[in-house]
Amino acid sequence: MPVINRIAGLSEEMTAWRRHLHQHPELGFDCFETAAFVEERLREFGVDEIHTGIAKTGIVALINGRENGPTVGLRADMDALPILEETGAEYASENKGVMHACGHDGHTTMLLGAAKYLAETRNFAGRVALIFQPAEENGGGGGVMVEEGIMDRFDIAQVYALHNAPGFHEGEFFTTPGPIMAAVDTFHIHIKGVGGHGAMPHESRDPVVAAVGIVQAIQTISSRNHYALDDLVISVTQIHTGSAENIIPETAYINGTVRTFDPEVQKMVRRRMKEIVAGMAPAYGVKVDLNYEVWYPATVNDPAKTAFAADVAREVAGAENVVDDYSREMGAEDFSYMLNARPGAYLFLGAGPGAGLHQPGFNFNDRISPIGASFFARVVETALPL
């Protein structure tokens, strides 16, 4: 079964929704206009229940099938990124410095398209819970929605999500059983020394030199403290210090990210960072504080639900357009919290050539919206047959 005809017929309408959302991006949990737009569309569709204000601006909407049965959850993220848009599109962001550079406008659109179709047809025995989530990019809105009880409150038995993938063939699905995306941690290191004149460094305790030493030591964790075949990424992404060429500053700041799959590897990294900081402080005569934040867990697909989702994707896109043994990657996703709470699957949907995710030139490919919406709809109809 290819793209559902009724959903294909919604293409222009879905494009209009997506471009409206693209023009009005919002950050984190503050997706007020986005949530209002979603709620307005859902009321037009005639869904049975709309529950708002979950995780501040999140929404769960329910559609009942023709007969009783379990509940399937479908999730879309709604938030944007703090990036100045450079697409030149006529529907470019009207909120300067904020843009949908990850395609969440498209994800929301795909779930809205599925919602309209499912509310019209109701060809399933059970119930679908449409989960519109804020703060995927920063804040863990998925985890907050789980903490606020959506899985139990709405009796969700299984849950699914899609993410667009620029650079992959348009309309192809990619997934894998087990871990598909990494756990993510963030570290902040604050160094306090003694500032002074650049010509008299012996009178100071230089935080710049200490920062360089700490960064170099951190890099040895990957190369010397863990087994090479265990996936691990440690990236220092920010170093801030100094104000002039002849002033030794008083402070320095280091920031970065850690990506892992194995909790034991994650624990080792955290332990080694504490040890490095504790040793470097007296070595350079400075004070060093480490704040190590454990963020999203690894995104782990349920094997049975992943096989099911891949079969549904084959119905929609054709067997030749589905890869069900895709290599796991080091990116992170807060859909992981939902998969920790209920079995389900996370899939990528190829978007064709174009700028990559989190880039100022990124623009979601509207041609894949009917494909994603059809996948969501068929997941429900196949999991909950009449």
Secondary structure as the mmCIF struct_conf table of DSSP 4:
data_model
#
loop_
_struct_conf.conf_type_id
_struct_conf.id
_struct_conf.beg_label_comp_id
_struct_conf.beg_label_asym_id
_struct_conf.beg_label_seq_id
_struct_conf.end_label_comp_id
_struct_conf.end_label_asym_id
_struct_conf.end_label_seq_id
BEND BEND1 VAL A 3 VAL A 3
HELX_RH_AL_P HELX_RH_AL_P1 ASN A 5 ALA A 8
TURN_TY1_P TURN_TY1_P1 GLY A 9 LEU A 10
HELX_RH_AL_P HELX_RH_AL_P2 SER A 11 GLN A 23
BEND BEND2 HIS A 24 HIS A 24
TURN_TY1_P TURN_TY1_P2 GLY A 28 PHE A 29
HELX_RH_AL_P HELX_RH_AL_P3 PHE A 32 PHE A 45
TURN_TY1_P TURN_TY1_P3 GLY A 46 GLY A 46
BEND BEND3 ASP A 48 ASP A 48
STRN STRN1 GLU A 49 ILE A 54
TURN_TY1_P TURN_TY1_P4 ALA A 55 THR A 57
STRN STRN2 GLY A 58 ASN A 64
BEND BEND4 ARG A 66 ARG A 66
STRN STRN3 GLU A 67 ASP A 77
STRN STRN4 LEU A 81 LEU A 81
BEND BEND5 PRO A 82 PRO A 82
TURN_TY1_P TURN_TY1_P5 GLU A 90 TYR A 91
BEND BEND6 GLU A 94 ASN A 95
TURN_TY1_P TURN_TY1_P6 LYS A 96 GLY A 97
STRN STRN5 MET A 99 MET A 99
BEND BEND7 CYS A 102 GLY A 103
HELX_RH_AL_P HELX_RH_AL_P4 HIS A 104 THR A 121
BEND BEND8 PHE A 124 PHE A 124
STRN STRN6 ALA A 125 GLN A 133
BEND BEND9 GLU A 136 GLY A 139
HELX_RH_AL_P HELX_RH_AL_P5 GLY A 141 GLU A 147
TURN_TY1_P TURN_TY1_P7 GLU A 148 GLY A 149
HELX_RH_AL_P HELX_RH_AL_P6 ILE A 150 ARG A 153
TURN_TY1_P TURN_TY1_P8 PHE A 154 ASP A 155
STRN STRN7 ILE A 156 PRO A 166
TURN_TY1_P TURN_TY1_P9 GLY A 167 GLY A 167
BEND BEND10 PHE A 168 PHE A 168
HELX_LH_PP_P HELX_LH_PP_P1 HIS A 169 HIS A 169
TURN_TY1_P TURN_TY1_P10 GLU A 170 GLY A 171
STRN STRN8 PHE A 173 PHE A 174
BEND BEND11 PRO A 177 PRO A 177
STRN STRN9 GLY A 178 MET A 181
STRN STRN10 ALA A 183 LYS A 192
STRN STRN11 VAL A 194 VAL A 194
STRN STRN12 GLY A 196 HIS A 197
TURN_TY1_P TURN_TY1_P11 GLY A 198 ALA A 199
HELX_RH_3T_P HELX_RH_3T_P1 PRO A 201 GLU A 203
BEND BEND12 SER A 204 SER A 204
STRN STRN13 ARG A 205 ARG A 205
HELX_RH_AL_P HELX_RH_AL_P7 PRO A 207 ARG A 224
BEND BEND13 ASN A 225 HIS A 226
TURN_TY1_P TURN_TY1_P12 ALA A 228 LEU A 229
BEND BEND14 ASP A 230 ASP A 230
STRN STRN14 LEU A 232 THR A 241
BEND BEND15 SER A 243 ALA A 244
TURN_TY1_P TURN_TY1_P13 GLU A 245 ASN A 246
STRN STRN15 ILE A 247 ILE A 248
BEND BEND16 GLU A 250 GLU A 250
STRN STRN16 THR A 251 THR A 260
BEND BEND17 PHE A 261 PHE A 261
HELX_RH_AL_P HELX_RH_AL_P8 PRO A 263 TYR A 284
TURN_TY1_P TURN_TY1_P14 GLY A 285 GLY A 285
STRN STRN17 LYS A 287 VAL A 294
HELX_LH_PP_P HELX_LH_PP_P2 TYR A 296 ALA A 298
STRN STRN18 THR A 299 ASN A 301
HELX_RH_AL_P HELX_RH_AL_P9 PRO A 303 ALA A 317
HELX_RH_3T_P HELX_RH_3T_P2 ALA A 319 ASN A 321
STRN STRN19 VAL A 322 VAL A 323
BEND BEND18 ASP A 324 ASP A 325
HELX_LH_PP_P HELX_LH_PP_P3 TYR A 326 ARG A 328
STRN STRN20 GLU A 329 GLU A 329
BEND BEND19 MET A 330 MET A 330
TURN_TY1_P TURN_TY1_P15 ASP A 334 ASP A 334
HELX_RH_AL_P HELX_RH_AL_P10 PHE A 335 ALA A 341
BEND BEND20 ARG A 342 ARG A 342
STRN STRN21 GLY A 344 GLY A 352
BEND BEND21 PRO A 353 GLY A 354
HELX_LH_PP_P HELX_LH_PP_P4 ALA A 355 GLY A 356
TURN_TY1_P TURN_TY1_P16 LEU A 357 HIS A 358
BEND BEND22 GLN A 359 GLN A 359
TURN_TY1_P TURN_TY1_P17 PRO A 360 GLY A 361
HELX_RH_3T_P HELX_RH_3T_P3 ASP A 366 ILE A 368
HELX_RH_AL_P HELX_RH_AL_P11 SER A 369 ALA A 383
BEND BEND23 LEU A 384 LEU A 384
#
